[in-house]
Amino acid sequence: MTDVSKQIGAGRVGFLTEEQKQRIYDTALGILADIGMVVLHEEGEAVMLEGGCSKDADGLVHVPAALVERARETVPASFVVYDRAGEPAMDLGGLRSYYGNGSDVMHLHDLETGERRLAKLEDVGEAARLCDALPDIDFVMSGAYPDGMDAQEAYPRQFRAMIEGTTKPLVMTAGGVETVDPMYRLACEVRGGADELRAKPYFVMYNQPVTPLKHPFETVDKLLYCADRGIPSTYCPSPVAGGTAPITTAGQITLGLAEALFGLVMHQLRAPGAPLVIGQGPNTLDMATSQSSYNSPEFIRAYACEVEMAKWLDIPNWGFSGHTDAQVVDAQAGMEADEITKLSMQLGANLNHDVGYMDFGLSGSLAAVVLVAEFIARDRRLLAEIEVSDETLAVDVLKAVGPGGDYLGQRHTRRHLRSSQWRAQLLNRASYDRWLEGGGLDVTEKARQKARELLATHEVPALPPELVARLDAVVPAG
């Protein structure tokens, strides 16, 4: 499967030269070989040492460059994630871009009242159902973390609610392996067995080490668990410039790349050929506010560079989209959300999450999810391949119309009308008078109303009763 519909044909961007990419990579290899990193997991450390790494007197594990090169050869350059029904949904790799909402926000902007409130388990199912109704949202994350619920209960129950809430593939977060295992067993029930799930992955597990140079027990434990079972996993450090990483862009992303490559080596030593997604969350510590920013120009630039490095390495990558540091869906929110969304598309970032994130990722908005879905559709149209052919150059039509004529009555115009003009559902294209006649609503209110309408009308195909019973035996619904 190669889904060319998710790959743009125009508007590519680049931030790094070939020489810069090579130097960043070589420096990351030097960090791995000369400085080393801490592995707080006995079995994970053993995998590294038995695979050819070394350990110094300070307990740091050093990775020779040859092991990185070998891991690059064995890790898949692309792999397919399937939907609930077992149909191909995402071909992760290359320059194909897919989009999904974010996970685990503690607060949501209520669609009915507009108030910022604590999240509930019901919000997880609601977010899944809304994303299911939006054709430009390709995968689903939890969208909310139930207030007051222990992680041992919350993560499996999120997964259970999402299975019924959407047919789309899932990307999950978790605590320890004890919270991943119920998800795996649920997915095996959906797919019909462990072998079937390995052949047709249903979900991707998010995984993140701790910058700088540290691979905690829980992170490594999940990485090995997923590698053993063929569950696609991410390995995405979050180096914060000026906080946990050098404040310079080059230093920040090189550290993050080294940490991601460390996880890649461990993963491929454990299970050569197992699917992995690398990336970074290169946040910036704002020295004026002490806030870690998702949308500063420094974050955007560092993000673009680390995506370019993943493309250069030809490894599927973790990406960002549709988020804002703003507290409400306003002009700042729209600008920031579309900037990162469009940039991810232009870079060819693969698995782009966080649509609907607000307030530095501390809040979420379903209205924002609907609005960004429209941005994604618009950007896909903007950056689509431009066909240059006899038919599109339309010289024969030009001859037929002649000087001073018009093209309204031409068959060529009718033939290409639908494919040549994108139709907005939320963004205004009407005159002032018509806008007033339509209620005079701003785009935020339109998005809120559309979210409510979709939740009231969209129906997700029901699961067979016998499957529901098997799922309930693993994790009860509700």
C-alpha positions in Angstrom: 0.0 0.0 0.0 1.3 3.4 -0.9 -1.4 6.1 -0.2 -0.4 8.9 -2.6 -3.5 10.9 -1.5 -1.6 11.8 1.7 1.5 13.0 -0.1 1.6 16.5 -1.4 2.9 17.4 -4.9 3.9 21.0 -4.3 5.3 23.4 -1.7 8.1 21.4 -0.2 10.3 23.2 2.3 13.8 22.6 3.7 15.7 24.0 6.6 18.9 22.1 6.6 21.6 21.6 3.9 22.9 18.1 3.1 26.2 19.0 4.8 24.3 20.1 8.0 22.3 16.9 8.1 25.5 14.8 7.8 27.2 16.8 10.6 24.2 16.6 12.9 24.1 12.8 12.3 27.8 12.4 12.8 27.6 14.4 16.0 24.7 12.3 17.3 26.8 9.2 16.6 29.6 10.8 18.6 27.3 11.3 21.6 26.2 7.7 21.4 29.8 6.3 21.2 31.7 8.8 23.3 29.4 10.2 26.0 26.9 7.3 26.4 23.5 7.1 28.2 21.9 5.6 31.2 19.5 2.6 30.9 17.5 2.1 34.0 16.2 -1.3 32.9 18.3 -4.4 33.5 17.0 -6.4 30.6 17.2 -3.4 28.2 20.8 -2.8 29.3 21.5 -6.5 28.7 20.1 -6.3 25.2 22.4 -3.4 24.4 25.5 -5.0 25.9 24.9 -8.4 24.3 24.3 -6.7 21.0 27.8 -5.0 21.0 27.5 -1.9 23.2 29.8 -1.2 26.1 29.3 0.1 29.7 31.8 2.4 31.4 32.7 2.8 35.1 30.0 5.4 35.6 27.3 3.1 34.3 26.8 4.8 30.9 26.1 2.6 27.9 28.0 3.5 24.8 26.8 2.6 21.3 29.2 2.1 18.4 28.2 3.7 15.1 28.1 0.3 13.4 25.1 -0.7 15.5 23.2 2.4 14.5 23.9 1.7 10.8 22.7 -1.9 11.3 19.5 -0.7 13.0 18.9 1.7 10.1 19.1 -1.3 7.7 16.6 -3.5 9.7 14.0 -0.9 10.7 11.2 -0.7 8.2 11.2 2.5 6.0 7.4 2.3 6.0 4.7 0.1 7.5 0.9 0.0 7.3 -1.5 0.6 10.2 -5.0 -0.9 9.8 -8.4 0.3 10.9 -10.8 -1.5 13.2 -12.2 -3.6 10.3 -8.7 -4.7 9.2 -8.5 -2.4 6.2 -5.3 -0.4 5.4 -5.6 3.1 6.9 -2.1 4.6 7.1 1.0 3.9 5.2 3.5 5.4 7.6 6.8 6.5 6.0 8.1 8.4 3.0 6.5 11.9 2.7 3.0 10.8 3.5 1.2 12.9 6.2 -1.5 11.7 8.5 -3.3 13.7 11.2 -5.0 12.9 14.5 -6.1 14.6 17.7 -4.1 14.7 20.9 -4.2 12.7 24.1 -4.8 13.0 27.8 -5.7 16.7 28.3 -6.8 17.3 31.8 -9.2 20.2 30.9 -11.7 20.6 28.0 -13.7 23.5 26.7 -17.3 22.3 27.0 -19.2 22.3 23.7 -22.4 23.3 25.4 -21.4 25.9 28.0 -18.0 27.0 26.7 -16.5 26.6 30.2 -13.1 25.1 30.8 -13.8 22.0 32.9 -12.1 18.8 34.1 -12.2 15.9 31.6 -14.3 12.7 32.1 -14.1 9.2 30.7 -17.2 10.1 28.5 -15.1 12.7 26.8 -12.8 10.0 25.4 -15.7 8.3 23.6 -17.0 11.7 22.4 -13.7 12.7 21.0 -13.4 9.4 19.2 -16.8 9.7 17.7 -16.2 13.2 16.5 -12.9 12.3 14.9 -14.6 9.3 13.3 -17.0 11.8 11.6 -14.2 14.0 10.2 -12.7 12.6 6.9 -9.5 14.6 7.2 -8.7 13.2 10.7 -6.8 9.9 10.0 -6.2 8.4 13.4 -7.5 8.9 16.9 -5.9 9.5 20.3 -7.7 9.6 23.6 -8.4 13.4 23.6 -8.9 13.4 27.4 -7.6 12.0 30.7 -10.5 11.2 33.2 -10.1 13.3 36.3 -9.3 11.4 39.4 -8.9 8.0 37.7 -5.8 5.9 38.5 -3.6 5.2 35.5 -4.0 1.5 35.9 -7.7 1.9 35.2 -7.7 5.0 32.9 -5.5 3.9 30.0 -7.2 0.5 29.4 -10.6 2.2 29.7 -9.6 4.9 27.2 -8.7 2.2 24.7 -12.0 0.3 25.4 -14.0 3.5 24.8 -12.1 4.3 21.6 -12.7 0.9 20.1 -16.4 1.5 20.1 -16.1 5.2 19.4 -14.3 5.0 16.0 -13.4 2.7 13.2 -10.1 4.6 12.6 -6.7 3.3 13.8 -5.6 4.4 17.3 -2.5 5.9 18.8 -2.3 5.3 22.5 -0.4 6.5 25.6 0.0 4.4 28.7 1.7 4.1 32.1 3.7 1.0 32.5 3.5 -2.3 30.6 0.7 -3.4 33.0 -1.5 -0.7 31.3 -0.4 -1.7 27.8 -1.1 -5.4 28.2 -4.9 -4.9 28.5 -4.8 -2.8 25.3 -2.9 -5.5 23.5 -5.4 -8.1 24.6 -8.3 -5.9 23.5 -6.7 -5.4 20.1 -6.2 -9.1 19.8 -9.9 -9.6 20.3 -10.7 -7.0 17.7 -8.3 -8.5 15.2 -9.0 -12.2 15.9 -5.7 -13.2 17.5 -2.1 -12.2 18.2 -0.8 -13.4 14.8 -3.6 -11.4 13.0 -2.7 -8.3 15.0 0.9 -8.6 14.2 0.1 -8.9 10.5 -2.4 -6.0 10.6 -1.4 -3.6 13.5 -4.4 -1.7 14.9 -2.7 0.8 17.2 0.6 2.6 17.7 2.0 2.9 21.2 3.5 6.3 22.1 6.8 6.0 24.1 9.2 8.7 25.3 12.6 8.6 27.1 13.7 11.3 29.5 16.1 14.0 28.2 19.0 14.3 28.8 20.6 10.9 28.1 18.2 8.8 30.3 16.1 5.8 29.4 13.8 5.0 32.3 12.5 1.6 33.3 8.9 2.2 32.2 9.9 3.6 28.8 12.3 0.7 28.0 9.8 -1.8 29.4 7.2 -0.7 26.9 9.6 -0.5 24.1 10.6 -4.1 24.5 7.0 -5.3 25.1 6.0 -3.7 21.8 9.0 -5.0 19.9 8.3 -8.5 21.0 4.7 -8.4 19.8 5.1 -6.4 16.7 3.1 -3.4 18.1 4.3 -0.3 16.3 5.9 2.1 18.8 7.3 5.6 18.9 10.5 6.6 20.6 10.4 10.3 20.9 12.4 12.3 23.4 11.3 15.8 24.3 14.4 17.9 24.7 13.4 21.4 26.1 15.8 24.1 24.7 17.4 25.9 27.6 15.9 23.4 30.2 16.8 19.8 29.5 18.8 20.5 26.3 21.1 23.1 24.8 19.3 26.3 24.0 20.7 26.3 20.4 18.6 24.6 17.8 21.4 22.5 16.5 22.4 21.3 19.9 18.8 20.6 21.0 17.9 18.5 18.0 21.2 16.6 17.9 20.7 15.5 21.5 17.2 14.4 20.7 18.3 12.5 17.6 21.0 10.7 19.6 18.4 9.6 22.2 16.0 8.5 19.5 18.7 6.5 17.8 19.6 4.9 21.1 16.0 3.6 21.3 16.2 2.5 17.7 19.2 0.4 18.3 17.7 -1.3 21.4 14.4 -1.9 19.6 16.1 -3.5 16.5 18.5 -5.6 18.6 15.5 -7.0 20.3 13.3 -7.6 17.3 15.0 -6.8 13.9 12.4 -5.5 11.5 9.8 -4.5 14.1 8.1 -1.2 13.2 9.2 1.9 14.9 8.5 5.7 14.7 11.2 8.2 15.7 10.9 11.9 16.4 11.2 14.6 19.0 9.1 17.1 20.9 11.6 19.9 20.8 9.9 22.4 23.1 11.3 25.7 24.2 11.6 26.9 27.8 10.5 30.5 27.6 12.9 32.4 29.9 10.4 35.2 30.4 7.5 33.1 31.5 9.1 29.7 32.5 6.5 28.1 30.2 7.4 25.3 27.8 6.0 26.5 24.5 4.5 24.4 21.8 4.3 27.1 19.2 7.2 29.4 19.5 9.3 30.0 16.3 12.1 28.2 18.0 9.9 25.1 18.5 8.7 25.2 15.0 12.2 25.6 13.5 13.6 22.8 15.7 10.7 20.6 14.8 11.2 21.2 11.1 14.9 20.2 11.4 14.3 17.0 13.4 11.6 15.9 10.8 14.1 16.6 8.1 16.6 14.3 9.9 14.0 11.5 10.1 13.3 11.9 6.4 17.1 11.9 5.7 17.4 8.6 7.7 14.3 7.2 5.9 12.6 6.2 9.1 8.9 6.9 9.8 8.5 9.9 12.1 6.3 11.4 14.8 4.9 14.8 14.0 2.8 17.6 15.3 -0.2 19.5 14.1 -3.2 21.6 14.9 -2.1 22.9 18.4 -1.8 26.3 19.9 -0.4 28.0 23.0 -3.6 30.2 23.1 -6.2 29.7 25.8 -9.2 30.2 23.5 -9.9 29.5 19.9 -9.0 33.0 18.6 -6.8 34.5 15.9 -3.6 33.3 17.6 -5.0 29.8 17.8 -5.9 29.8 14.1 -2.6 31.1 13.0 -0.5 28.7 15.2 -2.7 25.6 14.5 -2.5 26.0 10.7 1.2 27.0 10.7 2.3 23.7 12.2 -0.3 21.7 10.3 0.8 23.1 6.9 4.5 22.8 7.8 4.1 19.1 8.7 2.5 18.5 5.3 5.3 20.4 3.5 7.9 18.4 5.4 6.2 15.1 4.8 5.9 14.4 8.5 4.1 11.1 9.0 2.1 10.7 12.2 1.0 14.2 13.2 -0.8 14.4 16.5 -2.3 17.1 18.8 -5.1 18.5 16.7 -7.2 20.4 19.2 -4.5 21.0 21.8 -4.6 24.4 23.5 -2.9 26.2 26.3 0.5 24.5 25.9 -1.2 21.1 25.7 -3.0 21.6 29.0 -6.5 22.0 27.5 -8.4 20.6 24.6 -11.3 21.8 22.4 -13.5 19.7 20.1 -14.4 22.9 18.2 -10.7 23.3 17.5 -10.5 19.8 16.2 -13.3 20.5 13.7 -11.7 23.8 12.7 -8.3 22.2 12.2 -9.8 19.4 10.2 -10.9 22.1 7.7 -7.4 23.5 7.7 -6.0 20.0 6.9 -8.5 19.7 4.0 -7.6 23.2 2.7 -3.8 22.5 3.0 -4.1 19.2 1.2 -5.8 21.1 -1.6 -3.3 24.0 -1.6 -0.3 21.6 -1.7 -1.7 19.1 -4.1 0.3 18.2 -7.2 -0.3 20.6 -10.1 -1.2 18.8 -13.3 0.4 20.3 -16.4 -1.1 18.5 -19.5 -2.8 19.3 -22.7 -6.1 19.1 -20.9 -5.1 21.5 -18.1 -3.2 23.9 -20.3 -6.5 24.3 -22.2 -5.0 25.9 -25.3 -7.9 24.5 -27.5 -10.4 26.2 -25.1 -8.5 29.4 -25.3 -8.7 29.4 -29.1 -12.4 28.7 -28.9 -13.2 31.5 -26.5 -11.0 34.1 -28.2 -10.2 37.7 -27.2 -12.7 39.2 -24.7 -14.7 36.0 -24.2 -15.6 34.2 -21.0 -15.3 30.6 -19.9 -18.5 30.2 -17.9 -20.3 28.3 -20.7 -17.4 26.1 -21.7 -17.6 22.3 -21.2 -14.0 22.4 -20.0 -15.1 24.6 -17.1 -18.0 22.3 -16.2 -15.7 19.3 -16.5 -13.1 20.6 -14.1 -15.3 22.7 -11.7 -15.4 20.2 -8.8 -11.8 19.2 -9.1 -10.5 22.8 -9.5 -12.2 24.6 -6.7 -12.2 23.5 -3.0 -15.3 24.2 -1.0 -15.0 25.4 2.6 -17.5 24.3 5.2 -16.5 26.7 8.0 -14.3 29.4 6.5 -16.3 32.3 5.1 -16.5 32.8 1.3 -19.7 34.9 1.2 -20.3 38.6 0.9 -21.0 40.7 4.1 -24.7 40.8 3.4 -24.9 37.0 2.9 -22.8 36.4 5.9 -25.3 38.4 8.0 -28.2 36.5 6.5 -26.5 33.3 7.5 -26.4 34.4 11.1 -23.2 36.5 11.2 -21.3 33.8 13.0 -17.5 33.8 13.4 -15.6 30.6 12.5 -15.2 29.5 16.1 -19.0 29.4 16.7 -19.4 27.7 13.3 -16.9 25.0 14.4 -18.6 24.6 17.8 -22.0 24.2 16.1 -20.6 21.7 13.6 -19.1 19.6 16.4 -22.4 19.5 18.2 -24.2 18.5 15.0 -21.8 15.8 14.1 -22.0 14.3 17.6 -25.8 14.4 17.4 -26.0 12.7 14.0 -22.9 10.6 13.3 -23.2 6.9 13.9 -20.2 4.6 14.3 -20.8 1.0 13.0 -21.7 -1.1 16.0 -19.5 -4.0 17.1 -20.9 -7.5 16.9 -22.4 -8.6 20.2 -20.1 -11.5 20.6 -17.0 -9.2 20.2 -18.5 -6.8 22.7 -18.7 -9.7 25.2 -15.1 -10.7 24.6 -14.0 -7.1 25.1 -16.0 -6.8 28.3 -14.2 -9.9 29.6 -10.9 -8.0 29.3 -12.0 -4.5 30.1 -15.7 -3.7 30.9 -17.3 -1.0 28.9 -18.2 2.3 30.7 
